[in-house]
Amino acid sequence: MPQSLQNRLLARVPLGDFQRIRSHMQLISLDYRKPLYEANEAINSVYFLIEGVASLVNTMADGSSAEVGTIGNEGIVGIPIILGDAVAPTTVYMQVPGEGFRLDASILAEVMDSRKATRTLMLSYIHTLGKSEYDGLLGPPEEQGTPHKLRAY
């Protein structure tokens, strides 16, 4: 499989749109604890991981922090850009080192603005993430529908 297609979301981008962004992507090494973006700051780049895992971390008012999600080669680091927001609500850093493609956030935004298929793909990815988190809170399918078994993560 070509290296760029080792990211499962990137592999589903329509060919014409992929060719449009490919020349703007930069393959980079992502070391352990490397920050990809910080909470309450502008998101300048999005990342399509090939290897490794990024952690989304939320910091509370008292200074404590909690991991609220992870992203690997199935998706994209930079979800707020897909939703039209340029400021990060969470800090994201590499929890497991690897490599991935960095893309200027404005390039992705331009492609999504002009290409419905790519916009729909990215929004579908977010919808799937949301559904996975919701299903995780409900527990296994055989336990779903039993309110006393809702999980708090």
C-alpha positions as CSV (number, residue, x, y, z in Angstrom):
1,M,0.0,0.0,0.0
2,P,1.4,3.4,-0.8
3,Q,2.6,5.2,2.3
4,S,0.0,8.0,2.1
5,L,-2.8,5.4,2.1
6,Q,-1.7,3.9,5.4
7,N,-3.9,6.4,7.0
8,R,-7.4,4.9,6.6
9,L,-9.2,8.3,6.3
10,L,-6.7,9.7,3.8
11,A,-7.1,6.5,1.7
12,R,-10.8,7.3,1.3
13,V,-10.4,10.9,0.1
14,P,-11.5,11.1,-3.5
15,L,-8.6,10.8,-5.9
16,G,-8.9,14.3,-7.4
17,D,-9.0,15.8,-3.9
18,F,-6.2,13.7,-2.7
19,Q,-4.0,14.8,-5.7
20,R,-4.9,18.4,-4.8
21,I,-3.6,18.1,-1.3
22,R,-0.8,15.6,-1.8
23,S,1.8,18.2,-2.9
24,H,1.1,20.2,0.3
25,M,1.6,17.2,2.7
26,Q,4.8,16.7,4.5
27,L,5.8,13.4,6.0
28,I,7.2,14.0,9.5
29,S,8.4,12.0,12.5
30,L,6.3,12.4,15.6
31,D,8.2,11.8,18.8
32,Y,6.7,10.8,22.2
33,R,5.0,13.8,23.8
34,K,5.4,16.0,20.7
35,P,2.6,18.6,20.9
36,L,0.5,18.8,17.8
37,Y,-1.6,21.7,19.1
38,E,-2.4,23.4,22.3
39,A,-5.8,24.2,23.9
40,N,-7.1,27.7,23.2
41,E,-4.6,28.3,20.4
42,A,-5.0,28.4,16.7
43,I,-4.7,25.1,14.8
44,N,-2.3,25.7,12.0
45,S,-1.9,22.1,10.8
46,V,-3.8,18.9,10.7
47,Y,-2.2,15.5,10.9
48,F,-2.9,12.2,9.2
49,L,-1.1,9.7,11.3
50,I,0.5,6.6,9.7
51,E,1.9,5.2,12.9
52,G,1.5,6.2,16.5
53,V,-1.3,7.5,18.6
54,A,-2.2,11.0,19.5
55,S,-3.9,11.9,22.8
56,L,-6.5,14.6,23.2
57,V,-6.2,16.0,26.7
58,N,-8.6,18.4,28.5
59,T,-7.2,20.5,31.3
60,M,-9.7,21.4,34.1
61,A,-9.9,24.7,36.0
62,D,-8.0,23.2,38.9
63,G,-5.1,22.3,36.6
64,S,-5.7,18.6,36.5
65,S,-6.0,16.9,33.1
66,A,-7.7,13.9,31.6
67,E,-7.3,12.2,28.3
68,V,-10.6,12.5,26.4
69,G,-9.7,10.7,23.2
70,T,-7.1,9.1,21.0
71,I,-6.5,9.2,17.3
72,G,-4.3,6.8,15.3
73,N,-4.1,5.9,11.6
74,E,-7.9,5.7,11.3
75,G,-8.4,9.4,11.2
76,I,-7.2,13.0,11.5
77,V,-5.8,15.2,14.2
78,G,-7.5,18.5,13.7
79,I,-11.2,17.8,14.0
80,P,-12.1,21.4,14.9
81,I,-10.9,22.5,11.4
82,I,-13.4,20.1,9.9
83,L,-16.1,21.7,12.0
84,G,-15.1,25.2,10.9
85,D,-13.3,26.2,14.1
86,A,-9.7,27.3,14.0
87,V,-9.1,27.2,17.8
88,A,-8.3,24.0,19.7
89,P,-10.6,23.1,22.6
90,T,-8.0,20.5,23.8
91,T,-4.3,19.9,23.8
92,V,-3.1,17.1,21.5
93,Y,0.2,15.4,21.8
94,M,1.8,12.1,20.7
95,Q,1.2,9.4,23.3
96,V,2.8,6.7,21.1
97,P,5.6,7.9,18.7
98,G,5.2,7.4,15.0
99,E,5.0,9.4,11.8
100,G,2.3,11.1,9.8
101,F,1.5,13.7,7.2
102,R,1.2,17.3,8.2
103,L,-1.0,19.5,6.1
104,D,-1.7,23.2,6.5
105,A,-5.1,23.5,8.0
106,S,-6.1,26.2,5.5
107,I,-5.5,23.7,2.6
108,L,-7.9,21.2,4.1
109,A,-10.4,23.9,4.8
110,E,-10.2,25.1,1.1
111,V,-10.7,21.5,-0.2
112,M,-13.7,20.9,2.1
113,D,-15.2,24.3,1.1
114,S,-15.0,23.5,-2.6
115,R,-15.4,19.7,-2.7
116,K,-18.6,18.2,-1.2
117,A,-17.4,14.6,-1.3
118,T,-14.4,15.3,0.9
119,R,-16.4,17.5,3.3
120,T,-19.0,14.7,3.6
121,L,-16.2,12.1,4.2
122,M,-14.7,14.2,7.0
123,L,-18.0,14.9,8.6
124,S,-18.9,11.2,8.4
125,Y,-15.6,10.4,10.2
126,I,-16.6,12.7,13.0
127,H,-20.1,11.2,13.1
128,T,-18.5,7.7,13.4
129,L,-16.3,8.9,16.2
130,G,-19.3,10.3,18.1
131,K,-21.2,7.1,17.6
132,S,-18.3,5.0,18.9
133,E,-18.0,7.2,22.0
134,Y,-21.8,7.0,22.6
135,D,-21.8,3.2,22.1
136,G,-18.9,3.0,24.5
137,L,-20.8,4.8,27.2
138,L,-23.8,2.4,26.7
139,G,-21.6,-0.7,27.0
140,P,-21.8,-3.9,24.9
141,P,-24.9,-4.2,22.7
142,E,-26.5,-6.7,25.1
143,E,-26.4,-4.1,27.9
144,Q,-27.7,-1.2,25.8
145,G,-31.0,0.1,26.8
146,T,-30.4,-0.6,30.5
147,P,-29.9,2.9,32.1
148,H,-28.3,1.5,35.3
149,K,-25.4,0.2,33.2
150,L,-24.4,3.5,31.6
151,R,-20.7,4.0,32.0
152,A,-18.9,7.1,33.0
153,Y,-15.4,7.4,31.5
